[in-house]
Amino acid sequence: MNAADLQKLSLSFAGATETIQWDDDRVFKVAGKMFAVTGMEADSLYCFKVDDSRFLEMTDLPGIRPAPYLARAKWVQVDANLCELPSADLKGLVQRSYDLVVAKLPKKTQKSLIDEG
């Protein structure tokens, strides 16, 4: 899965939006909260949140490392050229990142996302 695939997947989630921040980063959000980040190029590295309990496991895998500036919040950075995880697994992890962020939103906002989806 490359950054272009990440963009397509991220925008398929209910309530997901894309903004450009920090000059040249695509930031994917739900209700104003980030769940994934990538660069502008199709081969850019990308980042997303993982479960706290899986953070160390994930960062031990080739092509995945703690995300700069976001690792304290349990975000990982993926280099698609080095990562050995199948695309289906990476897509599942991005979906989980979205789900983790949605779970922290107010119940009213969560309900509106369900109604939208």
PDB file as gemmi writes it, atoms N, CA and C in Angstrom:
CRYST1    1.000    1.000    1.000  90.00  90.00  90.00 P 1                      
ATOM      1  N   MET A   1       0.849  -1.171   0.000  1.00  0.00           N  
ATOM      2  CA  MET A   1       0.000   0.000   0.000  1.00  0.00           C  
ATOM      3  C   MET A   1       0.900   1.242   0.000  1.00  0.00           C  
ATOM      4  N   ASN A   2       0.664   2.129  -0.940  1.00  0.00           N  
ATOM      5  CA  ASN A   2       1.448   3.359  -0.978  1.00  0.00           C  
ATOM      6  C   ASN A   2       0.603   4.533  -0.476  1.00  0.00           C  
ATOM      7  N   ALA A   3       1.165   5.724  -0.506  1.00  0.00           N  
ATOM      8  CA  ALA A   3       0.479   6.911   0.022  1.00  0.00           C  
ATOM      9  C   ALA A   3      -0.784   7.239  -0.770  1.00  0.00           C  
ATOM     10  N   ALA A   4      -0.776   6.979  -2.069  1.00  0.00           N  
ATOM     11  CA  ALA A   4      -1.975   7.226  -2.880  1.00  0.00           C  
ATOM     12  C   ALA A   4      -3.097   6.274  -2.461  1.00  0.00           C  
ATOM     13  N   ASP A   5      -2.735   5.022  -2.171  1.00  0.00           N  
ATOM     14  CA  ASP A   5      -3.720   4.054  -1.677  1.00  0.00           C  
ATOM     15  C   ASP A   5      -4.261   4.495  -0.321  1.00  0.00           C  
ATOM     16  N   LEU A   6      -3.369   5.017   0.513  1.00  0.00           N  
ATOM     17  CA  LEU A   6      -3.780   5.506   1.833  1.00  0.00           C  
ATOM     18  C   LEU A   6      -4.804   6.630   1.683  1.00  0.00           C  
ATOM     19  N   GLN A   7      -4.559   7.534   0.757  1.00  0.00           N  
ATOM     20  CA  GLN A   7      -5.480   8.649   0.527  1.00  0.00           C  
ATOM     21  C   GLN A   7      -6.860   8.125   0.125  1.00  0.00           C  
ATOM     22  N   LYS A   8      -6.901   7.221  -0.826  1.00  0.00           N  
ATOM     23  CA  LYS A   8      -8.175   6.670  -1.293  1.00  0.00           C  
ATOM     24  C   LYS A   8      -8.906   5.955  -0.167  1.00  0.00           C  
ATOM     25  N   LEU A   9      -8.195   5.130   0.580  1.00  0.00           N  
ATOM     26  CA  LEU A   9      -8.795   4.396   1.696  1.00  0.00           C  
ATOM     27  C   LEU A   9      -9.315   5.349   2.766  1.00  0.00           C  
ATOM     28  N   SER A  10      -8.489   6.301   3.165  1.00  0.00           N  
ATOM     29  CA  SER A  10      -8.848   7.218   4.249  1.00  0.00           C  
ATOM     30  C   SER A  10     -10.099   8.014   3.923  1.00  0.00           C  
ATOM     31  N   LEU A  11     -10.215   8.453   2.684  1.00  0.00           N  
ATOM     32  CA  LEU A  11     -11.375   9.258   2.303  1.00  0.00           C  
ATOM     33  C   LEU A  11     -12.646   8.427   2.138  1.00  0.00           C  
ATOM     34  N   SER A  12     -12.509   7.100   2.188  1.00  0.00           N  
ATOM     35  CA  SER A  12     -13.690   6.237   2.095  1.00  0.00           C  
ATOM     36  C   SER A  12     -14.399   6.080   3.443  1.00  0.00           C  
ATOM     37  N   PHE A  13     -13.760   6.507   4.535  1.00  0.00           N  
ATOM     38  CA  PHE A  13     -14.349   6.366   5.865  1.00  0.00           C  
ATOM     39  C   PHE A  13     -15.379   7.474   6.118  1.00  0.00           C  
ATOM     40  N   ALA A  14     -16.416   7.144   6.863  1.00  0.00           N  
ATOM     41  CA  ALA A  14     -17.479   8.104   7.182  1.00  0.00           C  
ATOM     42  C   ALA A  14     -16.911   9.347   7.863  1.00  0.00           C  
ATOM     43  N   GLY A  15     -17.232  10.508   7.323  1.00  0.00           N  
ATOM     44  CA  GLY A  15     -16.829  11.772   7.925  1.00  0.00           C  
ATOM     45  C   GLY A  15     -15.373  12.151   7.735  1.00  0.00           C  
ATOM     46  N   ALA A  16     -14.624  11.367   6.978  1.00  0.00           N  
ATOM     47  CA  ALA A  16     -13.193  11.647   6.792  1.00  0.00           C  
ATOM     48  C   ALA A  16     -12.988  12.839   5.865  1.00  0.00           C  
ATOM     49  N   THR A  17     -12.007  13.661   6.213  1.00  0.00           N  
ATOM     50  CA  THR A  17     -11.637  14.809   5.400  1.00  0.00           C  
ATOM     51  C   THR A  17     -10.129  14.815   5.192  1.00  0.00           C  
ATOM     52  N   GLU A  18      -9.707  15.553   4.198  1.00  0.00           N  
ATOM     53  CA  GLU A  18      -8.281  15.709   3.909  1.00  0.00           C  
ATOM     54  C   GLU A  18      -7.950  17.190   3.932  1.00  0.00           C  
ATOM     55  N   THR A  19      -6.892  17.534   4.646  1.00  0.00           N  
ATOM     56  CA  THR A  19      -6.401  18.904   4.649  1.00  0.00           C  
ATOM     57  C   THR A  19      -4.904  18.872   4.363  1.00  0.00           C  
ATOM     58  N   ILE A  20      -4.384  19.995   3.918  1.00  0.00           N  
ATOM     59  CA  ILE A  20      -2.941  20.134   3.739  1.00  0.00           C  
ATOM     60  C   ILE A  20      -2.442  20.955   4.920  1.00  0.00           C  
ATOM     61  N   GLN A  21      -1.499  20.397   5.660  1.00  0.00           N  
ATOM     62  CA  GLN A  21      -0.931  21.068   6.829  1.00  0.00           C  
ATOM     63  C   GLN A  21       0.588  21.006   6.757  1.00  0.00           C  
ATOM     64  N   TRP A  22       1.207  21.830   7.543  1.00  0.00           N  
ATOM     65  CA  TRP A  22       2.674  21.836   7.666  1.00  0.00           C  
ATOM     66  C   TRP A  22       3.326  21.930   6.291  1.00  0.00           C  
ATOM     67  N   ASP A  23       2.796  22.779   5.452  1.00  0.00           N  
ATOM     68  CA  ASP A  23       3.288  23.081   4.107  1.00  0.00           C  
ATOM     69  C   ASP A  23       2.965  22.010   3.062  1.00  0.00           C  
ATOM     70  N   ASP A  24       3.308  20.746   3.313  1.00  0.00           N  
ATOM     71  CA  ASP A  24       3.138  19.752   2.249  1.00  0.00           C  
ATOM     72  C   ASP A  24       2.743  18.365   2.744  1.00  0.00           C  
ATOM     73  N   ASP A  25       1.981  18.295   3.816  1.00  0.00           N  
ATOM     74  CA  ASP A  25       1.503  17.006   4.314  1.00  0.00           C  
ATOM     75  C   ASP A  25      -0.004  16.898   4.144  1.00  0.00           C  
ATOM     76  N   ARG A  26      -0.427  15.739   3.675  1.00  0.00           N  
ATOM     77  CA  ARG A  26      -1.863  15.438   3.611  1.00  0.00           C  
ATOM     78  C   ARG A  26      -2.243  14.861   4.973  1.00  0.00           C  
ATOM     79  N   VAL A  27      -3.208  15.489   5.614  1.00  0.00           N  
ATOM     80  CA  VAL A  27      -3.650  15.045   6.935  1.00  0.00           C  
ATOM     81  C   VAL A  27      -5.098  14.599   6.813  1.00  0.00           C  
ATOM     82  N   PHE A  28      -5.356  13.364   7.213  1.00  0.00           N  
ATOM     83  CA  PHE A  28      -6.697  12.803   7.157  1.00  0.00           C  
ATOM     84  C   PHE A  28      -7.287  12.858   8.553  1.00  0.00           C  
ATOM     85  N   LYS A  29      -8.496  13.431   8.634  1.00  0.00           N  
ATOM     86  CA  LYS A  29      -9.127  13.673   9.926  1.00  0.00           C  
ATOM     87  C   LYS A  29     -10.561  13.179   9.921  1.00  0.00           C  
ATOM     88  N   VAL A  30     -11.054  12.941  11.121  1.00  0.00           N  
ATOM     89  CA  VAL A  30     -12.473  12.700  11.336  1.00  0.00           C  
ATOM     90  C   VAL A  30     -12.872  13.603  12.499  1.00  0.00           C  
ATOM     91  N   ALA A  31     -13.886  14.406  12.290  1.00  0.00           N  
ATOM     92  CA  ALA A  31     -14.350  15.378  13.295  1.00  0.00           C  
ATOM     93  C   ALA A  31     -13.195  16.240  13.802  1.00  0.00           C  
ATOM     94  N   GLY A  32     -12.286  16.608  12.895  1.00  0.00           N  
ATOM     95  CA  GLY A  32     -11.171  17.482  13.244  1.00  0.00           C  
ATOM     96  C   GLY A  32     -10.000  16.809  13.930  1.00  0.00           C  
ATOM     97  N   LYS A  33     -10.061  15.488  14.109  1.00  0.00           N  
ATOM     98  CA  LYS A  33      -8.983  14.740  14.779  1.00  0.00           C  
ATOM     99  C   LYS A  33      -8.241  13.884  13.753  1.00  0.00           C  
ATOM    100  N   MET A  34      -6.918  13.946  13.776  1.00  0.00           N  
ATOM    101  CA  MET A  34      -6.088  13.204  12.827  1.00  0.00           C  
ATOM    102  C   MET A  34      -6.154  11.698  13.067  1.00  0.00           C  
ATOM    103  N   PHE A  35      -6.171  10.945  11.957  1.00  0.00           N  
ATOM    104  CA  PHE A  35      -6.014   9.499  12.071  1.00  0.00           C  
ATOM    105  C   PHE A  35      -4.955   8.956  11.100  1.00  0.00           C  
ATOM    106  N   ALA A  36      -4.509   9.776  10.140  1.00  0.00           N  
ATOM    107  CA  ALA A  36      -3.440   9.377   9.223  1.00  0.00           C  
ATOM    108  C   ALA A  36      -2.815  10.619   8.605  1.00  0.00           C  
ATOM    109  N   VAL A  37      -1.545  10.489   8.232  1.00  0.00           N  
ATOM    110  CA  VAL A  37      -0.791  11.591   7.621  1.00  0.00           C  
ATOM    111  C   VAL A  37       0.140  11.000   6.566  1.00  0.00           C  
ATOM    112  N   THR A  38       0.276  11.710   5.446  1.00  0.00           N  
ATOM    113  CA  THR A  38       1.241  11.313   4.424  1.00  0.00           C  
ATOM    114  C   THR A  38       1.730  12.556   3.691  1.00  0.00           C  
ATOM    115  N   GLY A  39       2.713  12.360   2.845  1.00  0.00           N  
ATOM    116  CA  GLY A  39       3.219  13.456   2.028  1.00  0.00           C  
ATOM    117  C   GLY A  39       2.394  13.601   0.761  1.00  0.00           C  
ATOM    118  N   MET A  40       2.810  14.504  -0.093  1.00  0.00           N  
ATOM    119  CA  MET A  40       2.075  14.793  -1.325  1.00  0.00           C  
ATOM    120  C   MET A  40       2.381  13.793  -2.445  1.00  0.00           C  
ATOM    121  N   GLU A  41       3.522  13.161  -2.416  1.00  0.00           N  
ATOM    122  CA  GLU A  41       3.928  12.225  -3.461  1.00  0.00           C  
ATOM    123  C   GLU A  41       3.353  10.837  -3.203  1.00  0.00           C  
ATOM    124  N   ALA A  42       3.097  10.085  -4.272  1.00  0.00           N  
ATOM    125  CA  ALA A  42       2.507   8.750  -4.153  1.00  0.00           C  
ATOM    126  C   ALA A  42       3.406   7.786  -3.377  1.00  0.00           C  
ATOM    127  N   ASP A  43       4.721   8.021  -3.401  1.00  0.00           N  
ATOM    128  CA  ASP A  43       5.637   7.116  -2.707  1.00  0.00           C  
ATOM    129  C   ASP A  43       6.082   7.663  -1.340  1.00  0.00           C  
ATOM    130  N   SER A  44       5.354   8.626  -0.815  1.00  0.00           N  
ATOM    131  CA  SER A  44       5.695   9.223   0.484  1.00  0.00           C  
ATOM    132  C   SER A  44       5.518   8.209   1.612  1.00  0.00           C  
ATOM    133  N   LEU A  45       6.242   8.451   2.685  1.00  0.00           N  
ATOM    134  CA  LEU A  45       6.016   7.700   3.906  1.00  0.00           C  
ATOM    135  C   LEU A  45       4.656   8.112   4.450  1.00  0.00           C  
ATOM    136  N   TYR A  46       4.049   7.268   5.254  1.00  0.00           N  
ATOM    137  CA  TYR A  46       2.782   7.646   5.868  1.00  0.00           C  
ATOM    138  C   TYR A  46       2.737   7.180   7.313  1.00  0.00           C  
ATOM    139  N   CYS A  47       1.878   7.838   8.091  1.00  0.00           N  
ATOM    140  CA  CYS A  47       1.783   7.596   9.530  1.00  0.00           C  
ATOM    141  C   CYS A  47       0.330   7.377   9.930  1.00  0.00           C  
ATOM    142  N   PHE A  48       0.151   6.590  10.975  1.00  0.00           N  
ATOM    143  CA  PHE A  48      -1.171   6.399  11.551  1.00  0.00           C  
ATOM    144  C   PHE A  48      -1.020   5.898  12.981  1.00  0.00           C  
ATOM    145  N   LYS A  49      -2.101   5.990  13.737  1.00  0.00           N  
ATOM    146  CA  LYS A  49      -2.126   5.590  15.136  1.00  0.00           C  
ATOM    147  C   LYS A  49      -2.337   4.084  15.224  1.00  0.00           C  
ATOM    148  N   VAL A  50      -1.695   3.451  16.228  1.00  0.00           N  
ATOM    149  CA  VAL A  50      -1.912   2.030  16.494  1.00  0.00           C  
ATOM    150  C   VAL A  50      -2.320   1.857  17.959  1.00  0.00           C  
ATOM    151  N   ASP A  51      -2.862   0.701  18.258  1.00  0.00           N  
ATOM    152  CA  ASP A  51      -3.202   0.390  19.649  1.00  0.00           C  
ATOM    153  C   ASP A  51      -1.949   0.479  20.508  1.00  0.00           C  
ATOM    154  N   ASP A  52      -2.089   1.014  21.709  1.00  0.00           N  
ATOM    155  CA  ASP A  52      -0.954   1.128  22.629  1.00  0.00           C  
ATOM    156  C   ASP A  52      -0.250  -0.213  22.793  1.00  0.00           C  
ATOM    157  N   SER A  53      -1.033  -1.285  22.912  1.00  0.00           N  
ATOM    158  CA  SER A  53      -0.475  -2.617  23.169  1.00  0.00           C  
ATOM    159  C   SER A  53       0.280  -3.186  21.965  1.00  0.00           C  
ATOM    160  N   ARG A  54       0.088  -2.625  20.771  1.00  0.00           N  
ATOM    161  CA  ARG A  54       0.752  -3.127  19.564  1.00  0.00           C  
ATOM    162  C   ARG A  54       1.901  -2.245  19.092  1.00  0.00           C  
ATOM    163  N   PHE A  55       2.103  -1.094  19.751  1.00  0.00           N  
ATOM    164  CA  PHE A  55       3.099  -0.135  19.279  1.00  0.00           C  
ATOM    165  C   PHE A  55       4.498  -0.748  19.175  1.00  0.00           C  
ATOM    166  N   LEU A  56       4.976  -1.386  20.225  1.00  0.00           N  
ATOM    167  CA  LEU A  56       6.330  -1.966  20.194  1.00  0.00           C  
ATOM    168  C   LEU A  56       6.434  -3.098  19.183  1.00  0.00           C  
ATOM    169  N   GLU A  57       5.402  -3.908  19.092  1.00  0.00           N  
ATOM    170  CA  GLU A  57       5.370  -4.992  18.106  1.00  0.00           C  
ATOM    171  C   GLU A  57       5.487  -4.424  16.692  1.00  0.00           C  
ATOM    172  N   MET A  58       4.723  -3.386  16.420  1.00  0.00           N  
ATOM    173  CA  MET A  58       4.713  -2.800  15.083  1.00  0.00           C  
ATOM    174  C   MET A  58       6.060  -2.169  14.726  1.00  0.00           C  
ATOM    175  N   THR A  59       6.670  -1.481  15.677  1.00  0.00           N  
ATOM    176  CA  THR A  59       7.926  -0.783  15.380  1.00  0.00           C  
ATOM    177  C   THR A  59       9.110  -1.742  15.276  1.00  0.00           C  
ATOM    178  N   ASP A  60       8.898  -3.004  15.606  1.00  0.00           N  
ATOM    179  CA  ASP A  60       9.946  -4.012  15.409  1.00  0.00           C  
ATOM    180  C   ASP A  60       9.929  -4.586  13.993  1.00  0.00           C  
ATOM    181  N   LEU A  61       8.883  -4.292  13.226  1.00  0.00           N  
ATOM    182  CA  LEU A  61       8.766  -4.822  11.873  1.00  0.00           C  
ATOM    183  C   LEU A  61       9.580  -3.990  10.883  1.00  0.00           C  
ATOM    184  N   PRO A  62      10.141  -4.645   9.855  1.00  0.00           N  
ATOM    185  CA  PRO A  62      10.884  -3.897   8.835  1.00  0.00           C  
ATOM    186  C   PRO A  62       9.985  -2.865   8.148  1.00  0.00           C  
ATOM    187  N   GLY A  63      10.509  -1.669   7.951  1.00  0.00           N  
ATOM    188  CA  GLY A  63       9.786  -0.622   7.252  1.00  0.00           C  
ATOM    189  C   GLY A  63       8.812   0.164   8.107  1.00  0.00           C  
ATOM    190  N   ILE A  64       8.735  -0.166   9.394  1.00  0.00           N  
ATOM    191  CA  ILE A  64       7.841   0.552  10.305  1.00  0.00           C  
ATOM    192  C   ILE A  64       8.662   1.040  11.489  1.00  0.00           C  
ATOM    193  N   ARG A  65       8.497   2.324  11.810  1.00  0.00           N  
ATOM    194  CA  ARG A  65       9.239   2.896  12.935  1.00  0.00           C  
ATOM    195  C   ARG A  65       8.332   3.875  13.683  1.00  0.00           C  
ATOM    196  N   PRO A  66       8.749   4.290  14.869  1.00  0.00           N  
ATOM    197  CA  PRO A  66       7.962   5.308  15.578  1.00  0.00           C  
ATOM    198  C   PRO A  66       7.873   6.572  14.722  1.00  0.00           C  
ATOM    199  N   ALA A  67       6.692   7.141  14.639  1.00  0.00           N  
ATOM    200  CA  ALA A  67       6.492   8.339  13.823  1.00  0.00           C  
ATOM    201  C   ALA A  67       7.117   9.552  14.501  1.00  0.00           C  
ATOM    202  N   PRO A  68       7.919  10.327  13.755  1.00  0.00           N  
ATOM    203  CA  PRO A  68       8.495  11.542  14.328  1.00  0.00           C  
ATOM    204  C   PRO A  68       7.397  12.464  14.864  1.00  0.00           C  
ATOM    205  N   TYR A  69       7.621  12.995  16.025  1.00  0.00           N  
ATOM    206  CA  TYR A  69       6.723  13.934  16.713  1.00  0.00           C  
ATOM    207  C   TYR A  69       5.436  13.307  17.235  1.00  0.00           C  
ATOM    208  N   LEU A  70       5.065  12.142  16.750  1.00  0.00           N  
ATOM    209  CA  LEU A  70       3.793  11.544  17.137  1.00  0.00           C  
ATOM    210  C   LEU A  70       3.943  10.214  17.874  1.00  0.00           C  
ATOM    211  N   ALA A  71       5.150   9.730  18.035  1.00  0.00           N  
ATOM    212  CA  ALA A  71       5.364   8.417  18.649  1.00  0.00           C  
ATOM    213  C   ALA A  71       4.853   8.356  20.088  1.00  0.00           C  
ATOM    214  N   ARG A  72       4.909   9.465  20.808  1.00  0.00           N  
ATOM    215  CA  ARG A  72       4.437   9.445  22.192  1.00  0.00           C  
ATOM    216  C   ARG A  72       2.941   9.163  22.264  1.00  0.00           C  
ATOM    217  N   ALA A  73       2.224   9.418  21.156  1.00  0.00           N  
ATOM    218  CA  ALA A  73       0.791   9.126  21.081  1.00  0.00           C  
ATOM    219  C   ALA A  73       0.556   7.783  20.377  1.00  0.00           C  
ATOM    220  N   LYS A  74       1.613   6.994  20.234  1.00  0.00           N  
ATOM    221  CA  LYS A  74       1.553   5.651  19.642  1.00  0.00           C  
ATOM    222  C   LYS A  74       1.200   5.676  18.152  1.00  0.00           C  
ATOM    223  N   TRP A  75       1.881   6.538  17.426  1.00  0.00           N  
ATOM    224  CA  TRP A  75       1.766   6.578  15.973  1.00  0.00           C  
ATOM    225  C   TRP A  75       3.003   5.928  15.369  1.00  0.00           C  
ATOM    226  N   VAL A  76       2.823   5.249  14.247  1.00  0.00           N  
ATOM    227  CA  VAL A  76       3.941   4.635  13.531  1.00  0.00           C  
ATOM    228  C   VAL A  76       4.070   5.261  12.153  1.00  0.00           C  
ATOM    229  N   GLN A  77       5.270   5.165  11.591  1.00  0.00           N  
ATOM    230  CA  GLN A  77       5.549   5.655  10.240  1.00  0.00           C  
ATOM    231  C   GLN A  77       5.912   4.461   9.375  1.00  0.00           C  
ATOM    232  N   VAL A  78       5.301   4.371   8.209  1.00  0.00           N  
ATOM    233  CA  VAL A  78       5.497   3.238   7.307  1.00  0.00           C  
ATOM    234  C   VAL A  78       6.221   3.695   6.042  1.00  0.00           C  
ATOM    235  N   ASP A  79       7.270   2.959   5.699  1.00  0.00           N  
ATOM    236  CA  ASP A  79       7.951   3.131   4.414  1.00  0.00           C  
ATOM    237  C   ASP A  79       7.498   1.960   3.549  1.00  0.00           C  
ATOM    238  N   ALA A  80       6.611   2.220   2.610  1.00  0.00           N  
ATOM    239  CA  ALA A  80       6.018   1.164   1.788  1.00  0.00           C  
ATOM    240  C   ALA A  80       7.071   0.367   1.020  1.00  0.00           C  
ATOM    241  N   ASN A  81       8.213   0.985   0.729  1.00  0.00           N  
ATOM    242  CA  ASN A  81       9.268   0.294  -0.010  1.00  0.00           C  
ATOM    243  C   ASN A  81       9.984  -0.755   0.839  1.00  0.00           C  
ATOM    244  N   LEU A  82       9.932  -0.601   2.155  1.00  0.00           N  
ATOM    245  CA  LEU A  82      10.624  -1.521   3.055  1.00  0.00           C  
ATOM    246  C   LEU A  82       9.681  -2.409   3.863  1.00  0.00           C  
ATOM    247  N   CYS A  83       8.435  -2.031   3.939  1.00  0.00           N  
ATOM    248  CA  CYS A  83       7.464  -2.741   4.765  1.00  0.00           C  
ATOM    249  C   CYS A  83       7.082  -4.071   4.122  1.00  0.00           C  
ATOM    250  N   GLU A  84       7.087  -5.115   4.935  1.00  0.00           N  
ATOM    251  CA  GLU A  84       6.785  -6.451   4.435  1.00  0.00           C  
ATOM    252  C   GLU A  84       5.345  -6.876   4.720  1.00  0.00           C  
ATOM    253  N   LEU A  85       4.575  -6.035   5.398  1.00  0.00           N  
ATOM    254  CA  LEU A  85       3.186  -6.386   5.675  1.00  0.00           C  
ATOM    255  C   LEU A  85       2.363  -6.327   4.392  1.00  0.00           C  
ATOM    256  N   PRO A  86       1.463  -7.270   4.205  1.00  0.00           N  
ATOM    257  CA  PRO A  86       0.578  -7.211   3.031  1.00  0.00           C  
ATOM    258  C   PRO A  86      -0.311  -5.967   3.078  1.00  0.00           C  
ATOM    259  N   SER A  87      -0.713  -5.503   1.908  1.00  0.00           N  
ATOM    260  CA  SER A  87      -1.582  -4.317   1.833  1.00  0.00           C  
ATOM    261  C   SER A  87      -2.849  -4.489   2.650  1.00  0.00           C  
ATOM    262  N   ALA A  88      -3.415  -5.682   2.644  1.00  0.00           N  
ATOM    263  CA  ALA A  88      -4.653  -5.924   3.402  1.00  0.00           C  
ATOM    264  C   ALA A  88      -4.438  -5.674   4.892  1.00  0.00           C  
ATOM    265  N   ASP A  89      -3.283  -6.073   5.409  1.00  0.00           N  
ATOM    266  CA  ASP A  89      -2.974  -5.834   6.825  1.00  0.00           C  
ATOM    267  C   ASP A  89      -2.808  -4.345   7.099  1.00  0.00           C  
ATOM    268  N   LEU A  90      -2.115  -3.645   6.211  1.00  0.00           N  
ATOM    269  CA  LEU A  90      -1.928  -2.201   6.383  1.00  0.00           C  
ATOM    270  C   LEU A  90      -3.264  -1.471   6.309  1.00  0.00           C  
ATOM    271  N   LYS A  91      -4.125  -1.878   5.405  1.00  0.00           N  
ATOM    272  CA  LYS A  91      -5.450  -1.268   5.309  1.00  0.00           C  
ATOM    273  C   LYS A  91      -6.234  -1.485   6.598  1.00  0.00           C  
ATOM    274  N   GLY A  92      -6.112  -2.675   7.157  1.00  0.00           N  
ATOM    275  CA  GLY A  92      -6.762  -2.959   8.433  1.00  0.00           C  
ATOM    276  C   GLY A  92      -6.229  -2.089   9.553  1.00  0.00           C  
ATOM    277  N   LEU A  93      -4.935  -1.813   9.539  1.00  0.00           N  
ATOM    278  CA  LEU A  93      -4.333  -0.958  10.562  1.00  0.00           C  
ATOM    279  C   LEU A  93      -4.788   0.489  10.416  1.00  0.00           C  
ATOM    280  N   VAL A  94      -4.944   0.957   9.189  1.00  0.00           N  
ATOM    281  CA  VAL A  94      -5.444   2.322   8.974  1.00  0.00           C  
ATOM    282  C   VAL A  94      -6.902   2.405   9.422  1.00  0.00           C  
ATOM    283  N   GLN A  95      -7.684   1.381   9.125  1.00  0.00           N  
ATOM    284  CA  GLN A  95      -9.070   1.333   9.593  1.00  0.00           C  
ATOM    285  C   GLN A  95      -9.099   1.371  11.122  1.00  0.00           C  
ATOM    286  N   ARG A  96      -8.186   0.634  11.746  1.00  0.00           N  
ATOM    287  CA  ARG A  96      -8.126   0.617  13.213  1.00  0.00           C  
ATOM    288  C   ARG A  96      -7.741   1.991  13.749  1.00  0.00           C  
ATOM    289  N   SER A  97      -6.841   2.691  13.073  1.00  0.00           N  
ATOM    290  CA  SER A  97      -6.465   4.040  13.480  1.00  0.00           C  
ATOM    291  C   SER A  97      -7.694   4.944  13.474  1.00  0.00           C  
ATOM    292  N   TYR A  98      -8.451   4.878  12.395  1.00  0.00           N  
ATOM    293  CA  TYR A  98      -9.704   5.648  12.288  1.00  0.00           C  
ATOM    294  C   TYR A  98     -10.635   5.275  13.447  1.00  0.00           C  
ATOM    295  N   ASP A  99     -10.802   3.980  13.695  1.00  0.00           N  
ATOM    296  CA  ASP A  99     -11.693   3.513  14.759  1.00  0.00           C  
ATOM    297  C   ASP A  99     -11.238   4.002  16.137  1.00  0.00           C  
ATOM    298  N   LEU A 100      -9.926   4.010  16.381  1.00  0.00           N  
ATOM    299  CA  LEU A 100      -9.393   4.491  17.658  1.00  0.00           C  
ATOM    300  C   LEU A 100      -9.731   5.959  17.869  1.00  0.00           C  
ATOM    301  N   VAL A 101      -9.602   6.748  16.821  1.00  0.00           N  
ATOM    302  CA  VAL A 101      -9.903   8.177  16.917  1.00  0.00           C  
ATOM    303  C   VAL A 101     -11.404   8.387  17.110  1.00  0.00           C  
ATOM    304  N   VAL A 102     -12.212   7.671  16.359  1.00  0.00           N  
ATOM    305  CA  VAL A 102     -13.669   7.794  16.490  1.00  0.00           C  
ATOM    306  C   VAL A 102     -14.114   7.419  17.900  1.00  0.00           C  
ATOM    307  N   ALA A 103     -13.504   6.410  18.481  1.00  0.00           N  
ATOM    308  CA  ALA A 103     -13.881   5.955  19.829  1.00  0.00           C  
ATOM    309  C   ALA A 103     -13.673   7.028  20.888  1.00  0.00           C  
ATOM    310  N   LYS A 104     -12.789   7.976  20.637  1.00  0.00           N  
ATOM    311  CA  LYS A 104     -12.516   9.059  21.584  1.00  0.00           C  
ATOM    312  C   LYS A 104     -13.405  10.287  21.359  1.00  0.00           C  
ATOM    313  N   LEU A 105     -14.182  10.270  20.309  1.00  0.00           N  
ATOM    314  CA  LEU A 105     -15.066  11.403  20.008  1.00  0.00           C  
ATOM    315  C   LEU A 105     -16.295  11.367  20.917  1.00  0.00           C  
ATOM    316  N   PRO A 106     -16.939  12.511  21.098  1.00  0.00           N  
ATOM    317  CA  PRO A 106     -18.184  12.528  21.871  1.00  0.00           C  
ATOM    318  C   PRO A 106     -19.221  11.589  21.243  1.00  0.00           C  
ATOM    319  N   LYS A 107     -20.053  10.998  22.073  1.00  0.00           N  
ATOM    320  CA  LYS A 107     -21.067  10.033  21.616  1.00  0.00           C  
ATOM    321  C   LYS A 107     -21.965  10.618  20.519  1.00  0.00           C  
ATOM    322  N   LYS A 108     -22.335  11.875  20.648  1.00  0.00           N  
ATOM    323  CA  LYS A 108     -23.189  12.527  19.661  1.00  0.00           C  
ATOM    324  C   LYS A 108     -22.492  12.550  18.292  1.00  0.00           C  
ATOM    325  N   THR A 109     -21.200  12.843  18.287  1.00  0.00           N  
ATOM    326  CA  THR A 109     -20.436  12.877  17.044  1.00  0.00           C  
ATOM    327  C   THR A 109     -20.315  11.471  16.465  1.00  0.00           C  
ATOM    328  N   GLN A 110     -20.076  10.497  17.336  1.00  0.00           N  
ATOM    329  CA  GLN A 110     -20.003   9.111  16.871  1.00  0.00           C  
ATOM    330  C   GLN A 110     -21.304   8.691  16.206  1.00  0.00           C  
ATOM    331  N   LYS A 111     -22.417   9.054  16.827  1.00  0.00           N  
ATOM    332  CA  LYS A 111     -23.724   8.691  16.270  1.00  0.00           C  
ATOM    333  C   LYS A 111     -23.933   9.334  14.911  1.00  0.00           C  
ATOM    334  N   SER A 112     -23.523  10.583  14.752  1.00  0.00           N  
ATOM    335  CA  SER A 112     -23.693  11.255  13.465  1.00  0.00           C  
ATOM    336  C   SER A 112     -22.855  10.577  12.377  1.00  0.00           C  
ATOM    337  N   LEU A 113     -21.699  10.034  12.745  1.00  0.00           N  
ATOM    338  CA  LEU A 113     -20.863   9.313  11.776  1.00  0.00           C  
ATOM    339  C   LEU A 113     -21.534   8.008  11.365  1.00  0.00           C  
ATOM    340  N   ILE A 114     -22.140   7.335  12.328  1.00  0.00           N  
ATOM    341  CA  ILE A 114     -22.849   6.094  12.023  1.00  0.00           C  
ATOM    342  C   ILE A 114     -24.021   6.375  11.097  1.00  0.00           C  
ATOM    343  N   ASP A 115     -24.749   7.439  11.393  1.00  0.00           N  
ATOM    344  CA  ASP A 115     -25.899   7.819  10.568  1.00  0.00           C  
ATOM    345  C   ASP A 115     -25.457   8.193   9.155  1.00  0.00           C  
ATOM    346  N   GLU A 116     -24.259   8.814   9.061  1.00  0.00           N  
ATOM    347  CA  GLU A 116     -23.734   9.243   7.762  1.00  0.00           C  
ATOM    348  C   GLU A 116     -23.289   8.040   6.935  1.00  0.00           C  
ATOM    349  N   GLY A 117     -22.664   7.053   7.620  1.00  0.00           N  
ATOM    350  CA  GLY A 117     -22.106   5.893   6.945  1.00  0.00           C  
ATOM    351  C   GLY A 117     -23.136   4.993   6.442  1.00  0.00           C  
TER     352      GLY A 117                                                      
END                                                                             
